[in-house]
Amino acid sequence: MERGYDPIALAEVTRRIVERDGSRKYYRFRGGRWYGGIATADCVGCNLRCIFCWSNTPRDNPAMGWGFYSPEEVYRNLVKIAERRGYRLLRVSGNEPTICWDHLMKILELVEEDGRFKFILETNGTLIDEEKAYDLSMFRRVHVRVSLKGACEEEFSLLTGARPEAFELQLNALKHLADHNVPAHPAVMLSFSSEESVGKLIERLNEIDPVYVRELEEEYVFLYPHVKERLRRAGIMPKVAYEPDRVPEDLV
């Protein structure tokens, strides 16, 4: 993917590959320690090409033979994991959940109907416009985590290869969510950020909603072998990074 691509256009190209008759491709279902314990469905396909991504194989090869799962099948798999492990949190992760919007909405409806679990929507936010934020406002058991790829346009483009101006889509998502009173918080990849860019980001988040500043989550690169190799090839060195088995507890 060449530098300067459009994440919106790439999302549509990807959707046509990973969605079929209301089902979406997934590559695994798992439990995990994040958020104190959460059941996870790892989906296939993303509209960003982050250099530090740990899930790049299903991201970059959406046409491979990953399985299609209906929303009902995804939910049943998540609930089975959650019940077995005593979790109360569910999520779709691994790539970008919002690419297949109707599929995601059906999963959220099932969460709502069940009433036992909370869903953490992890997203890069580039596809959440005002209409989608309104859709999310209809649910009471969803919290949105918008993962900002860097603290400014230049960092965003360096880390994702996308058009620098697409960084605004992420901030706009936070504004739309705040306008529609959708519970949300930003997370920001800080491994490559300068103090100046972080300071300016905090100013912008404060203008959108001061709550976003108080609840800002710090993200750092986890140095899986394939991530190390991609960073080496790109000549990009993180200022702060962690080995996967040495992640501080406050980042889990």
SEGU-636547 format. One record per residue: residue in three letters; x, y, z of N, C-alpha, C in turn. Coordinates in steps of 0.001 Angstrom, whole numbers, plus 500000, padded with zeros to 6 digits. Layout:
BEGIN
NODE   r    n_X    n_Y    n_Z   ca_X   ca_Y   ca_Z    c_X    c_Y    c_Z
NODE ALA      X      Y      Z      X      Y      Z      X      Y      Z
...
//
This chain:
BEGIN
NODE   r    n_X    n_Y    n_Z   ca_X   ca_Y   ca_Z    c_X    c_Y    c_Z
NODE MET 500854 498807 500000 500000 500000 500000 500890 501244 500000
NODE GLU 500711 502089 498972 501548 503268 498854 501204 504296 499919
NODE ARG 502219 505112 500261 501985 506175 501228 501021 507187 500626
NODE GLY 500100 507658 501448 499147 508648 500995 497822 508055 500544
NODE TYR 497513 506820 500918 496236 506218 500540 495093 506813 501362
NODE ASP 493889 506581 500880 492674 507065 501520 492069 505934 502365
NODE PRO 492022 506063 503704 491471 504993 504543 490003 504689 504274
NODE ILE 489240 505682 503840 487824 505457 503551 487676 504551 502328
NODE ALA 488459 504843 501287 488405 504013 500079 488907 502606 500363
NODE LEU 489967 502498 501139 490511 501179 501464 489520 500365 502287
NODE ALA 488758 501018 503142 487744 500321 503938 486713 499652 503042
NODE GLU 486278 500346 502006 485263 499784 501117 485821 498620 500308
NODE VAL 487050 498758 499822 487693 497655 499097 487792 496429 499999
NODE THR 488186 496655 501242 488349 495552 502196 487011 494923 502549
NODE ARG 485997 495762 502746 484676 495248 503120 484160 494252 502092
NODE ARG 484373 494533 500826 483878 493652 499776 484525 492268 499835
NODE ILE 485686 492191 500456 486400 490916 500574 486001 490169 501829
NODE VAL 485838 490902 502939 485680 490231 504240 484228 490096 504689
NODE GLU 483273 490658 503921 481854 490572 504289 481082 489803 503223
NODE ARG 480179 488935 503669 479353 488170 502730 478027 487815 503389
NODE ASP 476946 488330 502824 475591 488006 503303 475449 488213 504813
NODE GLY 475979 489328 505321 475846 489644 506732 476896 489012 507628
NODE SER 477686 488094 507081 478769 487472 507842 480091 488177 507563
NODE ARG 481049 487989 508467 482364 488587 508305 483441 487544 508563
NODE LYS 484599 487764 507985 485729 486868 508221 486362 487145 509589
NODE TYR 486658 486058 510301 487408 486104 511570 488498 485041 511526
NODE TYR 489581 485291 512256 490652 484298 512235 490867 483594 513562
NODE ARG 490265 484052 514646 490327 483295 515901 489399 483927 516936
NODE PHE 489108 483119 517958 488357 483556 519129 489192 483171 520345
NODE ARG 489281 484067 521328 490211 483834 522428 489795 484608 523672
NODE GLY 490332 484190 524809 490252 484981 526018 491564 485735 526185
NODE GLY 491584 486684 527117 492814 487434 527332 492755 488281 528587
NODE ARG 493902 488714 529048 494007 489434 530321 493696 490925 530207
NODE TRP 493609 491456 528992 493369 492888 528829 492050 493291 529483
NODE TYR 492002 494484 530030 490824 495017 530739 490456 494180 531960
NODE GLY 491389 493387 532441 491102 492522 533563 490431 491220 533173
NODE GLY 490346 490952 531876 489744 489727 531371 488654 490016 530366
NODE ILE 488842 489582 529107 487874 489907 528058 487863 488815 527004
NODE ALA 486658 488476 526517 486511 487530 525415 486634 488289 524103
NODE THR 487425 487744 523180 487793 488483 521970 487546 487675 520712
NODE ALA 486935 488318 519717 486828 487777 518361 487750 488608 517479
NODE ASP 488768 487980 516912 489724 488693 516067 489254 488657 514619
NODE CYS 488907 489827 514094 488359 489928 512740 489465 490119 511703
NODE VAL 489094 489936 510450 490015 490075 509322 489708 491377 508590
NODE GLY 490770 492131 508274 490609 493302 507431 490645 494615 508176
NODE CYS 491500 495540 507707 491622 496873 508307 491813 497895 507202
NODE ASN 491526 499151 507525 491690 500229 506549 492875 501119 506860
NODE LEU 493724 500687 507799 495002 501344 508045 496108 500302 507939
NODE ARG 497323 500766 507732 498483 499887 507578 499575 500282 508572
NODE CYS 499230 500227 509849 500152 500671 510891 501423 499823 510889
NODE ILE 502564 500487 510954 503853 499815 510908 504066 498930 512124
NODE PHE 503392 499236 513226 503607 498512 514478 502549 497443 514733
NODE CYS 501679 497193 513764 500553 496276 513980 501040 494855 514252
NODE TRP 500448 494209 515257 500797 492827 515583 499959 491831 514793
NODE SER 498911 492309 514115 497965 491433 513419 498004 491668 511916
NODE ASN 499212 491811 511363 499327 492243 509972 499037 491150 508948
NODE THR 499171 489878 509304 498915 488825 508310 497453 488799 507871
NODE PRO 496478 488703 508777 495084 488781 508325 494706 490167 507817
NODE ARG 495400 491180 508261 495147 492533 507762 495536 492658 506293
NODE ASP 496715 492153 505958 497255 492340 504612 496818 491260 503630
NODE ASN 496183 490198 504132 495776 489089 503268 494305 488726 503497
NODE PRO 493404 489671 503339 491998 489409 503661 491354 488354 502771
NODE ALA 491919 488111 501589 491319 487137 500674 491709 485702 501008
NODE MET 492610 485502 501950 492983 484143 502349 491776 483416 502936
NODE GLY 491928 482136 503185 490792 481306 503556 490349 481383 504990
NODE TRP 490235 482583 505531 489687 482738 506869 488190 482420 506839
NODE GLY 487622 482008 507963 486226 481608 507997 485261 482778 508124
NODE PHE 484096 482669 507472 483018 483644 507626 482143 483227 508808
NODE TYR 481799 484193 509653 480947 483940 510815 479817 484953 510835
NODE SER 478624 484467 511097 477478 485363 511243 477585 486091 512578
NODE PRO 476844 487196 512764 476852 487870 514071 476450 486925 515208
NODE GLU 475482 486058 514936 475035 485116 515971 476146 484140 516341
NODE GLU 476896 483671 515352 478004 482751 515623 479113 483447 516398
NODE VAL 479410 484681 516019 480429 485451 516745 480011 485609 518195
NODE TYR 478760 485986 518407 478296 486222 519768 478311 484946 520600
NODE ARG 477877 483860 520005 477901 482590 520749 479318 482207 521157
NODE ASN 480272 482398 520251 481667 482082 520574 482194 482974 521691
NODE LEU 481858 484248 521644 482296 485169 522689 481697 484803 524042
NODE VAL 480413 484521 524044 479733 484180 525297 480282 482881 525887
NODE LYS 480567 481923 525033 481117 480653 525508 482449 480879 526245
NODE ILE 483309 481724 525662 484589 482043 526303 484361 482801 527603
NODE ALA 483480 483794 527543 483216 484620 528725 482653 483800 529872
NODE GLU 481709 482925 529581 481114 482106 530635 482135 481143 531228
NODE ARG 482964 480571 530385 483957 479619 530876 484987 480285 531781
NODE ARG 485327 481543 531472 486390 482223 532207 485883 483251 533222
NODE GLY 484590 483423 533277 484039 484367 534232 484211 485817 533835
NODE TYR 484282 486096 532531 484429 487466 532045 483073 488158 531955
NODE ARG 483108 489492 532006 481913 490287 531750 482124 491282 530609
NODE LEU 483269 491153 529933 483589 492050 528830 483793 491256 527545
NODE LEU 483323 491841 526428 483463 491252 525100 484028 492303 524153
NODE ARG 484675 491834 523083 485153 492778 522068 485399 492058 520743
NODE VAL 485439 492842 519667 485979 492426 518380 487264 493207 518200
NODE SER 488357 492503 517939 489661 493145 517869 490431 492570 516687
NODE GLY 491762 492728 516702 492616 492138 515686 492765 492996 514445
NODE ASN 491664 493527 513929 491676 494453 512804 490632 495529 513077
NODE GLU 489898 496010 512076 488978 497136 512288 487521 496678 512276
NODE PRO 486863 496667 513438 485478 496168 513533 484465 496969 512723
NODE THR 484693 498277 512546 483658 499132 511956 483571 499024 510439
NODE ILE 484471 498287 509811 484406 498135 508350 483098 497479 507927
NODE CYS 482640 496485 508679 481380 495792 508384 480334 496273 509390
NODE TRP 479758 497425 509124 478954 498129 510114 477679 497379 510494
NODE ASP 476949 496910 509506 475693 496212 509812 475957 494944 510618
NODE HIS 477016 494246 510282 477420 493049 511021 477721 493407 512474
NODE LEU 478474 494480 512674 478806 494928 514025 477555 495338 514793
NODE MET 476645 496059 514141 475428 496494 514816 474605 495305 515317
NODE LYS 474584 494233 514533 473835 493047 514956 474469 492424 516196
NODE ILE 475794 492400 516249 476477 491888 517442 476116 492741 518654
NODE LEU 476110 494055 518475 475780 494946 519589 474327 494772 520027
NODE GLU 473436 494502 519086 472045 494221 519450 471953 492967 520318
NODE LEU 472742 491964 519993 472752 490726 520777 473304 490971 522169
NODE VAL 474323 491819 522266 474862 492203 523583 473774 492875 524413
NODE GLU 473061 493778 523761 472008 494537 524444 470875 493620 524905
NODE GLU 470463 492721 524032 469366 491808 524365 469747 490876 525517
NODE ASP 470989 490437 525534 471463 489521 526572 471512 490231 527924
NODE GLY 472154 491398 527954 472173 492210 529166 473196 491820 530216
NODE ARG 473981 490771 529978 474947 490329 530991 476342 490897 530786
NODE PHE 476622 491387 529575 477990 491737 529228 478100 493197 528763
NODE LYS 479321 493693 528800 479635 495003 528241 480566 494794 527054
NODE PHE 480367 495584 526003 481161 495453 524785 482118 496633 524673
NODE ILE 483390 496341 524499 484407 497373 524261 484656 497445 522759
NODE LEU 484233 498534 522137 484450 498714 520701 485803 499377 520485
NODE GLU 486775 498581 520088 488112 499100 519783 488162 499460 518304
NODE THR 488464 500707 518011 488408 501187 516635 489454 502257 516400
NODE ASN 489885 502403 515144 490760 503537 514819 489944 504804 514575
NODE GLY 488632 504677 514501 487755 505835 514443 487582 506485 513081
NODE THR 488362 506089 512089 488319 506792 510808 486975 506674 510105
NODE LEU 486182 505658 510457 484904 505434 509779 483701 505898 510595
NODE ILE 483945 506404 511798 482817 506819 512647 482441 508269 512344
NODE ASP 481442 508422 511494 480917 509740 511195 479744 510018 512139
NODE GLU 479028 511112 511905 477944 511489 512814 476827 510446 512818
NODE GLU 476526 509894 511654 475460 508898 511570 475815 507644 512374
NODE LYS 477053 507209 512262 477460 506010 513002 477516 506283 514505
NODE ALA 477924 507481 514880 477905 507831 516302 476474 507803 516835
NODE TYR 475539 508272 516026 474129 508201 516428 473697 506744 516601
NODE ASP 474091 505887 515667 473763 504459 515791 474260 503907 517126
NODE LEU 475478 504243 517485 476067 503724 518724 475358 504274 519953
NODE SER 474784 505461 519835 474105 506067 520987 472846 505305 521380
NODE MET 472397 504405 520524 471197 503610 520819 471487 502470 521794
NODE PHE 472757 502189 522028 473132 501072 522890 473583 501569 524256
NODE ARG 473334 500773 525270 473688 501144 526645 474805 500278 527225
NODE ARG 475245 499302 526463 476243 498377 526983 477525 498411 526150
NODE VAL 477778 499562 525524 478943 499718 524648 479810 500876 525130
NODE HIS 481105 500638 525139 482086 501703 525389 483067 501689 524224
NODE VAL 483350 502877 523666 484201 502990 522482 485602 503456 522871
NODE ARG 486577 502719 522408 487998 503079 522603 488568 503453 521237
NODE VAL 488841 504736 521032 489366 505214 519756 490890 505264 519848
NODE SER 491549 504435 519049 493007 504319 519098 493639 505267 518089
NODE LEU 494178 506375 518583 494818 507377 517732 496208 506889 517340
NODE LYS 496504 506982 516058 497787 506502 515553 498781 507657 515506
NODE GLY 499351 507953 516668 500220 509112 516781 499459 510306 517308
NODE ALA 500199 511378 517569 499614 512548 518211 499365 513713 517256
NODE CYS 499713 513557 515987 499511 514641 515025 499462 514046 513613
NODE GLU 499185 514885 512637 499061 514427 511255 500331 513755 510749
NODE GLU 501481 514369 511044 502746 513843 510548 503039 512462 511138
NODE GLU 502831 512298 512428 503059 511001 513063 502083 509960 512533
NODE PHE 500830 510363 512366 499811 509463 511825 500238 508916 510465
NODE SER 500678 509803 509577 501071 509381 508237 502325 508518 508264
NODE LEU 503280 508871 509119 504503 508081 509257 504183 506662 509694
NODE LEU 503269 506519 510639 502989 505212 511240 502021 504370 510421
NODE THR 501141 505007 509663 500117 504262 508920 500352 504254 507416
NODE GLY 501100 505221 506903 501261 505368 505465 500093 506053 504796
NODE ALA 499089 506439 505559 497897 507062 504988 498103 508569 504810
NODE ARG 497149 509200 504138 497188 510653 503976 497229 511327 505337
NODE PRO 498101 512304 505522 498195 512965 506836 496866 513524 507313
NODE GLU 496079 514083 506388 494826 514732 506790 493809 513735 507338
NODE ALA 494018 512448 507094 493088 511440 507624 493153 511354 509148
NODE PHE 494190 511924 509751 494260 511989 511215 493041 512717 511776
NODE GLU 492536 513695 511016 491369 514449 511458 490139 513558 511598
NODE LEU 490070 512489 510829 488939 511570 510935 488876 510959 512323
NODE GLN 490032 510686 512913 490065 510095 514245 489556 511089 515292
NODE LEU 490000 512332 515179 489536 513348 516128 488057 513660 515912
NODE ASN 487628 513661 514654 486211 513886 514375 485345 512797 514991
NODE ALA 485854 511558 514981 485104 510465 515590 484852 510749 517059
NODE LEU 485869 511211 517765 485707 511532 519180 484684 512640 519375
NODE LYS 484699 513623 518483 483720 514713 518591 482300 514192 518356
NODE HIS 482116 513373 517338 480790 512828 517059 480289 511992 518234
NODE LEU 481177 511197 518820 480786 510361 519959 480388 511226 521150
NODE ALA 481166 512298 521395 480835 513203 522497 479504 513904 522243
NODE ASP 479282 514333 520998 478039 515032 520661 476813 514155 520883
NODE HIS 476990 512841 520736 475857 511921 520888 475906 511161 522213
NODE ASN 476754 511650 523120 476824 511094 524484 477126 509600 524507
NODE VAL 477970 509170 523597 478401 507779 523569 479616 507628 524491
NODE PRO 479578 506748 525484 480734 506560 526363 481965 506165 525543
NODE ALA 483041 506922 525691 484222 506699 524866 485447 507308 525530
NODE HIS 486605 506850 525097 487853 507491 525504 488889 507297 524398
NODE PRO 489874 508185 524307 490939 508017 523323 492117 507263 523915
NODE ALA 492751 506460 523086 494057 505880 523387 495002 506413 522312
NODE VAL 496248 506666 522653 497167 507218 521657 498492 506477 521691
NODE MET 498958 506092 520500 500258 505454 520363 501336 506518 520550
NODE LEU 502063 506417 521675 503040 507442 522047 504485 507019 521826
NODE SER 504718 505821 521321 506086 505328 521181 506935 506174 520240
NODE PHE 506283 506927 519356 507014 507678 518341 506748 509187 518439
NODE SER 506119 509619 519526 505640 511000 519625 506625 511902 520345
NODE SER 506598 513171 519965 507389 514182 520644 506556 514825 521749
NODE GLU 507209 515442 522699 506481 516135 523766 505612 517246 523197
NODE GLU 506124 517913 522165 505369 519006 521557 504077 518500 520926
NODE SER 504162 517410 520168 502957 516904 519501 501939 516386 520517
NODE VAL 502422 515778 521592 501510 515295 522629 500807 516467 523302
NODE GLY 501570 517522 523568 500972 518702 524180 499875 519313 523316
NODE LYS 500129 519386 522012 499120 519941 521102 497898 519027 521004
NODE LEU 498129 517711 521035 497004 516780 521003 496128 516962 522233
NODE ILE 496730 517101 523385 495958 517292 524615 495113 518557 524530
NODE GLU 495680 519614 523941 494904 520845 523752 493680 520589 522871
NODE ARG 493879 519835 521804 492770 519575 520884 491713 518682 521532
NODE LEU 492164 517681 522283 491206 516821 522976 490412 517611 524004
NODE ASN 491056 518540 524673 490378 519362 525671 489294 520223 525028
NODE GLU 489544 520676 523795 488548 521461 523074 487328 520608 522717
NODE ILE 487552 519328 522423 486444 518424 522083 485641 518081 523324
NODE ASP 486351 517607 524368 485711 517249 525635 486804 517041 526676
NODE PRO 486824 517828 527743 487861 517680 528779 487944 516275 529363
NODE VAL 486844 515535 529307 486864 514157 529806 487883 513321 529038
NODE TYR 488038 513605 527759 488986 512848 526949 490425 513038 527423
NODE VAL 490737 514181 527966 492080 514419 528494 492290 513619 529771
NODE ARG 491291 513632 530641 491404 512909 531905 491474 511402 531689
NODE GLU 490813 510924 530638 490746 509482 530420 491665 509012 529291
NODE LEU 492582 509863 528862 493501 509506 527786 494342 508287 528172
NODE GLU 494303 507274 527334 495047 506035 527574 496327 506033 526748
NODE GLU 497434 505718 527376 498714 505650 526682 498911 504266 526073
NODE GLU 499330 504244 524801 499671 502999 524117 501139 503030 523717
NODE TYR 501779 501874 523771 503179 501768 523357 503365 500499 522539
NODE VAL 504379 500503 521707 504651 499363 520849 505067 498147 521675
NODE PHE 504501 496990 521309 504931 495715 521867 505815 495038 520819
NODE LEU 507024 494690 521211 508043 494267 520260 507988 492773 519941
NODE TYR 506897 492348 519310 506853 491000 518761 507910 490910 517657
NODE PRO 508473 489726 517401 509548 489614 516401 509199 490217 515044
NODE HIS 507974 489970 514543 507616 490499 513231 507456 492019 513263
NODE VAL 507063 492566 514419 506966 494021 514548 508363 494637 514550
NODE LYS 509282 494027 515290 510672 494492 515304 511238 494548 513886
NODE GLU 510983 493490 513109 511533 493412 511764 510958 494502 510862
NODE ARG 509657 494752 510954 509058 495794 510122 509594 497173 510502
NODE LEU 509741 497420 511787 510288 498703 512221 511725 498865 511737
NODE ARG 512491 497776 511793 513890 497829 511344 513956 498161 509859
NODE ARG 513111 497489 509074 513118 497727 507629 512699 499147 507286
NODE ALA 511762 499676 508066 511279 501038 507810 512231 502099 508350
NODE GLY 513197 501671 509161 514130 502634 509749 513477 503530 510778
NODE ILE 512445 503004 511452 511722 503777 512456 512000 503167 513831
NODE MET 512515 503961 514729 512856 503467 516057 511917 504069 517099
NODE PRO 511222 503247 517872 510349 503804 518918 511152 504400 520059
NODE LYS 510630 505466 520629 511274 506075 521794 511035 505222 523043
NODE VAL 509855 504601 523116 509495 503717 524230 508797 502501 523643
NODE ALA 509182 501304 524086 508561 500068 523606 508758 498987 524657
NODE TYR 507962 497915 524554 508022 496845 525552 508020 495481 524881
NODE GLU 508770 494550 525462 508679 493157 525058 507302 492626 525494
NODE PRO 506694 491730 524699 505331 491260 525009 505190 490638 526385
NODE ASP 506248 490010 526881 506162 489358 528205 506608 490275 529345
NODE ARG 506831 491549 529024 507255 492501 530044 506420 493778 529996
NODE VAL 505154 493636 529672 504265 494795 529609 503874 495218 531022
NODE PRO 504081 496476 531395 503691 496929 532729 502205 496698 532996
NODE GLU 501870 496374 534238 500496 496057 534586 499538 497197 534289
NODE ASP 500015 498455 534413 499107 499580 534179 498776 499775 532703
NODE LEU 499425 499002 531809 499098 499071 530394 498226 497909 529938
NODE VAL 497898 497032 530852 497103 495840 530511 495618 496134 530714
//
